Amino acid sequence: MGRLQSFERTTVVQAARDQFWDKGFEATSLADLEDATGLRRSSLYHAFGSKRGLFDAAVEDYQASVIRPRLRTLTGPGIGRASLLAYFSELRSAVSALPEDSPRRGCLLVNCAAGLAGHDDLARQVVEGYRSELTDTLQDALRAAGTAAGGSAPDRAPERARTLASLGMSAMLLARVNATESVALLDTATEQIRSWFPVHAATDA
């Protein structure tokens, strides 16, 4: 089989992505990938080199289509308290709006952290890169919120960013197991933000 056309490659990668999202890398079989993509394994190997190559392409697609759009809420001009609240509200909606058995519940990268990344250096680097980027982005938004609030206290953004990142990633890990507790963790993150940056009830976002 020749090189996949760009539109066909995207369709194949996203179909495989949802399989990996649903079952994880190790539990997803080549037969599962054949069924999901409509391609024979020889074609998948020709296009991606291996099951792992297809997984890496799926992770890249996930970062581009899910992670980056979410993080954009926390970047750019005007970031601060409102964008922090919006980010966790979006995560909450993503968890609560889907059925319990949806493969899109939770986070592909966080699921990877609980499986493949435990014994695979490349996967570990990808997950750690996500954690680091999320923490740094939250930290920037927290500093902006502190500045807007007129605070002059010591910089607590690093520890608060770790707290929020941990709550968010834990919520995504729990999302497929206990959606109610996942939502509760995201609500806890929201309450933390509001406690750090209180405003008058009339203008509370």
N, C-alpha and C positions, 0 to 999 in steps of 0.2 A: 504494500500500500504506500502511495506517495505521501508527501508531507500534508498534514491536515490543513485545509483552508482555515483562515483566522476565525470565521464565524462558527465553523464546525468544531474547531478546537475548543472554543469557549463553551459550546454546548456540552461537549464531552467532559471537559474539566469540571463544569458545574454539576453535571450529573454524578460524576465520581465524588466530588466534594460532598454532596448530600449523603452519599453512601458512607463515606468516612466520618462525616458528622454524626450520622445515626449510629454506626457500629464501632467506630474507632479503626485505627490503621490495622491492628493485628487481627481483629475479628472479621474484617472485610475480605472476602475471598475474591480470587480472580473471576469466579463464576458470578459473584455479585456485581462486579464491575462490568462484566460482559452484558449482563441483563440490564444494568442501569444505563450504559452508554450505547448499547446496540452494536458494539464492535467486538470482534473476536480478539482473544488475548494476543494473537500474533500481531494484529494491527495496533493494539495498545502498546505492546513492547516496541514496535517499530517507531511509533510516534513519541513515546515517553521513556523508552529504555528499560523500564522496570515498573513494578507496582509502586516502589518508593518514588520513582521519578514522577509518576502520576499523582501521588500524594503531595509531593513538593509543589507541583503545579496547582493542586487544589488549595493548598495553604496560601500560596501567592494570590490566588483568586479571592479567597476568603478575606485576606488582609485588605485587598483593593476594594472589594464590594461591600464588606461589613465593617471591619475595624476602622479603616480610614474615614469613612463617612461619619461614624459615631464620634471619633476623636475630633473631627472638624468643629463640633459643638464647643470644644474647649480651646480652640485656637483662634488667632486673628484678633482684630480690634474689638474692644468692648467685652472681653472675657472678664469673668469674675463670678460673683455669687449666683447670678441668674443662669449663667452657662453651666455652672456646677450642678445646680438643681435640674436644669434641663437634661443634662447627660444622664443622671441617675433616673430621672423620670422616663427617659427613652428606654433605658435598660428594663425598668419595671414594666413598661408597656410590652416590650418584646417577650418577657417571661410570661406575663399574665394573659396575653392575647392569643396564645397558641394552645392547641390541645396537648394533653399530657404526653402523648406518644409522638409528637412532632419531632423530626430529626433536627429541626431548626431551633429547638429549645436548648438554651445553654450556649456554650462557646466552643468552637472547634479547637482553638488553641489551648484553652483551659483543659478540655478533655484530653488533649495531647499531653499536657503536663502531668496528668494523672496516669498516663500509660507509656507511650513510646518515649517521651522525653526523659523518663527515669533511667533509661539505659542506652540512649542514642545521643551522641554529642551534638550532631547537627540539629536535631529536633529540640534539644535543650537550649541551644543558642537562639532558635527562633522564638521559643516561649519566653526566654529571659529577655530577649529584645523587646517583645510585646510588653512584658511587665515593666521594663525600664522606661519604655516610651510612654506608657500609660501613667506611670508615677511622675515622670518629668512634666507631662502635659497637665496633670492635676496640680502639680506644684506651681506651675506658672499661673494657672487660674486662681489658686489659693492666694498667691502673692498679690495678684491684681485685686482680688476681693478685699484683702487686708488694706491695700492702699486706698481703695475706694471708701473703706470704712474709717479711714483716718487713723488707723492703728499705728502706734509707735513702739509696741512691745517687741521683744526678741522674735526673730523669724522662726515661726513654728510650722511653716509650710512643709518642710521635708517630712516631719513626723506625721502631720495631718494627711499628706499625700499618701504615705504608706498605709495609714489607716483606711483611707477611702479606696485605694487600690486593692487592699486585702479584702474589704467588704465586697467590692464589685466582683473580684475574681472568685471569691468564695460563693457568692450568689449564683454566678454562672455555672460553677461546678455542681451546686445543689439543684439547679433548675430542672434537670431531668429526673431527679430523685424525689424532691420535695419542693414543689413550686411555691407552696405557701411560705415555707421557711426562706426560700430564695427572695421572695417579695419582701419579707420581714427584714432581711439583711439590707436590701436596697432602701427600704424605709428608714432603717437605722442610719444609713449614710446620709440620707436627706435631713434627718433630724440633727445629725452632727453638724452639717453645714449651717443649718439655721441657728444652732446654738453658738457656733463660732462667729457668725455674722448676723446678729439679730437686727431686725428692722421693725418699724411700727406695723401693727397688724393691718393697717389700711393699705400698706404698700407691700406687704409680704408676698413673695412670688412662690 
